[in-house]
Amino acid sequence: MQGWMGRAVEVDLTSGKSRSFALDPEMLRLFVGGRGLGARLLWDLVGPDVDPLSPENVLIFCTGPLTATAFQTSSRFSVSCKSPLTGTILDANSGGFWGMRLKRAGIDALIIRGRAVTPSCVEIGPGGVAVSNASHLWGMTVPETTQALDAKGRSVLCIGPAGEKLSRIAAIMNDGQRALGRGGPGAVMGSKNLKAITVEGDAKVEIADRERLRFVRYEASKQLTANPFTSQALPQFGTAAIINIVNVVGALPTRNFQESRFEQAEEISGESITDRFLVKKSACWSCPIACTRVTRTKTREGEGPEYETVWAFGADCGIADLEAITEANYLCNDLGLDAISTGATIACAMELAERGIIDSDLRFGRADLLLDAVRDIGYRRGIGDELAEGSLRFARRHDAAEYSMTVKGLEMPAYDPRGMQGQGLLYATSNRGACHTRGNMLGPEIVGLPKLVPRLQVQGKAGIVALHQNAAAAIDSLVVCKFVNMAVADEFLARALTAVTGVTYSTAELLRAGERIWNLERLYNLREGFSRIDDTLPRRLLEEPVTDGPNKGWVSHLPEMLDEYYRWRAWDDDGVPPAGKLAELGLQEMETPPGRIAEKARR
Amino acid sequence: MQGWMGRAVEVDLTSGKSRSFALDPEMLRLFVGGRGLGARLLWDLVGPDVDPLSPENVLIFCTGPLTATAFQTSSRFSVSCKSPLTGTILDANSGGFWGMRLKRAGIDALIIRGRAVTPSCVEIGPGGVAVSNASHLWGMTVPETTQALDAKGRSVLCIGPAGEKLSRIAAIMNDGQRALGRGGPGAVMGSKNLKAITVEGDAKVEIADRERLRFVRYEASKQLTANPFTSQALPQFGTAAIINIVNVVGALPTRNFQESRFEQAEEISGESITDRFLVKKSACWSCPIACTRVTRTKTREGEGPEYETVWAFGADCGIADLEAITEANYLCNDLGLDAISTGATIACAMELAERGIIDSDLRFGRADLLLDAVRDIGYRRGIGDELAEGSLRFARRHDAAEYSMTVKGLEMPAYDPRGMQGQGLLYATSNRGACHTRGNMLGPEIVGLPKLVPRLQVQGKAGIVALHQNAAAAIDSLVVCKFVNMAVADEFLARALTAVTGVTYSTAELLRAGERIWNLERLYNLREGFSRIDDTLPRRLLEEPVTDGPNKGWVSHLPEMLDEYYRWRAWDDDGVPPAGKLAELGLQEMETPPGRIAEKARR
């Protein structure tokens, strides 16, 4: 690569036309790629008046400067849009093969606009970009669609029935079983009548300094091999390796966060998955870690379940039947559903049923009802039609919003904020709603990577959370997998970026780019009408102390941490980045107008 | 080892008698060993009425549970006493071979009390402990003393002329050229008429679970090899590898902290040492890193110089003559002087001379006067007699205390707090006075290990400093080398401890032990009359902004960080740990009495 260049392709589904254009090199330097580039493009393309499920929303698939290079875990790509679940800015990223091929088709940003009249497929190949009719695919599951479009050298990204039916917890799936999961991007794709995007691409990715990249890769490789988390826990037991660890410290939310330890955790652990169902391990393109599980139950074979899925359908639903959990996971992949939100929404329904708020047979522990519940959500049948809207809209409908375990409408992942104080702050301030991938505190608060921080410490936690958020934003923009960063220090990511682009990028600059992206996302949400009051947690976590175990008596001390967090970020007391901060970050043109934005009816 | 046992030997130099006794296992569990054990014993043995240079002060040499085991860098041991330089609690630690032999003589704590009538030597051998006459050694340099006492299987620890002459910046030296350097422990040894301690010991150290220790060692070994700091920078260039790095970011204090970049840094860098003087690298017992430099100048061969020494005699004195610096380092080792305090005190004298406050030829850059200055300090001749008291007492005598770059009377090491905000807080709160080994922020603030934190960040820095302080206290108690922890996470230190003692110790417990030790040291200093006003930095750093370079305009923002720091530690606004905190740490018996301690005339 000579300098830092990038190319965007824009497809307008309304007109069926597409165009290609060069990306501004200065924009690339400031926002890197992936999530950062997506956020920057979205800032211009999708303003506050746009309904997420209208044709005016856009889907922006971005690769990053490291995508499809020799650097470890460089298979990844991201999608950005306004979220139909939360109303916030959204990005989600995924591994597999599709992103690598998009990059090899020479595309750094694929912008999908408008709405097709009939179900359609975008095909990217050597001859360019074409929009084809996909009416025959409409209604198909993800494996069916993938198989129908499968061809040598081609990768498939698509939605399942859930996305078609505009479920706000619908994922976009790629390579059959990988998910751009959270926040409902599948519904945005469905709203555009877009069933699938296929990519063929085998152009060589340009690297400014191949020798240097090879050396950085070698250094990173040593570190991945030396680190027990990336070299032992993940390959041996997959992400579910941490079920027992998180449970022991009392941070595994159980029965819709009513408790924080699951008495049958052992039965749903990574060790149990390995014992009972593991066929072989597998990996994304270019990944030496190989945390993917290929599993087989009595009825079928598939990938997963991951830690989050095991938790969502397991502990959170009070279910210890690993076979049912694993099949629920397969079903989510088939139907194109976010497994976290699906499981957590069912858990919410279980609590409402137990409390007599809704009339349903659902109860904690009812593994026998699990698969039907997932299927009903995917096809929007019966109660599934309500649940497909996510737990907040569902619970609100029954006047029981306090039982929706969400932040900004996004279901919380598998860590109890009462036992991991930093994780609570992370959830509350995450720009796409409760999220464990915007700087997960599992590393510092539980496994001690890169350094152990007391879980229950409140004072001084904000800075550590913000640092991890900035790093995550940078990593999501490169794009590489966050597991790499459990072993390989940020420095090597900066060095890899420098080798690829030929533009010197220090570690500090890379983390500064992460901070820039975080602030831009914040500005986006402020423009949408979000404010300090949205940086909060469900009342349960703030008011109901943990009843037993190592965190007995603890609630989340969010309010103190939030003040400290705004100070750390040099935001004002309302959580608004002031002009000076924006200028420092090169975001002066995005300054929030003095009167700010009128509060919108977002939900 | 069956359970956690330890043995102390107490030698009373006044009576010439010694005794041996078992250490309380609960005390070992709480305070681990090394620095922690030394602090705990000192709490009982040396109260606030004791003059550090009186016979009532004690010297406590402690090994730790990992000393002389197969774990990496386990050669280390520590000495604890009340400091004659600062009046605070003091510990210093060292590698080499002496500590390993002390442990193999079956000793976890060697307590030296009283004062011998004539110069004496303590000899520890297979037959027990003997006190012998050392009048013939008095006046000898460190190499002469070491050679005189040298024998196969025996290691020598001693003082040089500086310690004999009660210089408050005198080190205790072991194995010829290794220093227990800071805070003047050499003077305490001198005040006891104790010239040397020899140790023979070859008993096998008991390990509860050898197989487990071997495995932890193997894991640590992979991490040390994978980490570029421990596998490349340190072995290739020694500790001075960081001279250029620290200079580039504008944190290399120059000319007594008047500036923070040295224009001739390249000439005194680790790279230059390697090019010009390196004979071979060397290592402490059981250390795979091997950062020791064996060097040769035109006149002689020796070990060093280390980063701190290169800085103290180099940048801090405005001197770029690497040969003079290296020989000044040899001289410090010969005479038994702390190289940091010696160089920094000379730098202070240079500034006073330049300002016309003292009448002396000393000037920044006067390499030709360097060796004589060091020699004069060691033998207390001429101006050296004043300088041997350290820069604070020296500058005060000339009514110019503001030019002493010290905290609590200890000379600051080679990092400018204006360009590393966390380092300034670290210096201000360090329990033995300004210190870079109580949780050095070089890792987080400059080299990005374990994770990069913005150097100039003020808000939120306190927690990170406190975490590193706690970890350092734990590491100093095990005792291992802090460089190990640049690559090997705390978890593996806890696992090694568990393997050796057979007593399960989690990472969180180990860091909690570090916090306990830190609080105990704080209580010791409070009992001595130290208070919040002593947690400060020289006025220059708080009021004189950096004039150029990347930190232009910055001063240390200590006051804000200090408030935050006390909050993080759950101390009150005066920096006193409240009863609740002490109870939580198992320190309830050390509670500060309500009226607190009358302010003492400490200096």
Boltz contact constraints between the chains, C-beta under 6 A:
constraints:
  - contact:
      token1: [A, 222]
      token2: [B, 226]
      max_distance: 6.0
  - contact:
      token1: [A, 223]
      token2: [B, 226]
      max_distance: 6.0
  - contact:
      token1: [A, 226]
      token2: [B, 222]
      max_distance: 6.0
  - contact:
      token1: [A, 226]
      token2: [B, 223]
      max_distance: 6.0
  - contact:
      token1: [A, 226]
      token2: [B, 226]
      max_distance: 6.0
  - contact:
      token1: [A, 448]
      token2: [B, 489]
      max_distance: 6.0
  - contact:
      token1: [A, 448]
      token2: [B, 490]
      max_distance: 6.0
  - contact:
      token1: [A, 448]
      token2: [B, 491]
      max_distance: 6.0
  - contact:
      token1: [A, 448]
      token2: [B, 507]
      max_distance: 6.0
  - contact:
      token1: [A, 450]
      token2: [B, 450]
      max_distance: 6.0
  - contact:
      token1: [A, 450]
      token2: [B, 451]
      max_distance: 6.0
  - contact:
      token1: [A, 451]
      token2: [B, 450]
      max_distance: 6.0
  - contact:
      token1: [A, 452]
      token2: [B, 490]
      max_distance: 6.0
  - contact:
      token1: [A, 452]
      token2: [B, 507]
      max_distance: 6.0
  - contact:
      token1: [A, 459]
      token2: [B, 567]
      max_distance: 6.0
  - contact:
      token1: [A, 459]
      token2: [B, 568]
      max_distance: 6.0
  - contact:
      token1: [A, 460]
      token2: [B, 462]
      max_distance: 6.0
  - contact:
      token1: [A, 460]
      token2: [B, 463]
      max_distance: 6.0
  - contact:
      token1: [A, 460]
      token2: [B, 568]
      max_distance: 6.0
  - contact:
      token1: [A, 462]
      token2: [B, 460]
      max_distance: 6.0
  - contact:
      token1: [A, 463]
      token2: [B, 460]
      max_distance: 6.0
  - contact:
      token1: [A, 489]
      token2: [B, 448]
      max_distance: 6.0
  - contact:
      token1: [A, 490]
      token2: [B, 448]
      max_distance: 6.0
  - contact:
      token1: [A, 490]
      token2: [B, 452]
      max_distance: 6.0
  - contact:
      token1: [A, 491]
      token2: [B, 448]
      max_distance: 6.0
  - contact:
      token1: [A, 507]
      token2: [B, 448]
      max_distance: 6.0
  - contact:
      token1: [A, 507]
      token2: [B, 452]
      max_distance: 6.0
  - contact:
      token1: [A, 567]
      token2: [B, 459]
      max_distance: 6.0
  - contact:
      token1: [A, 568]
      token2: [B, 459]
      max_distance: 6.0
  - contact:
      token1: [A, 568]
      token2: [B, 460]
      max_distance: 6.0
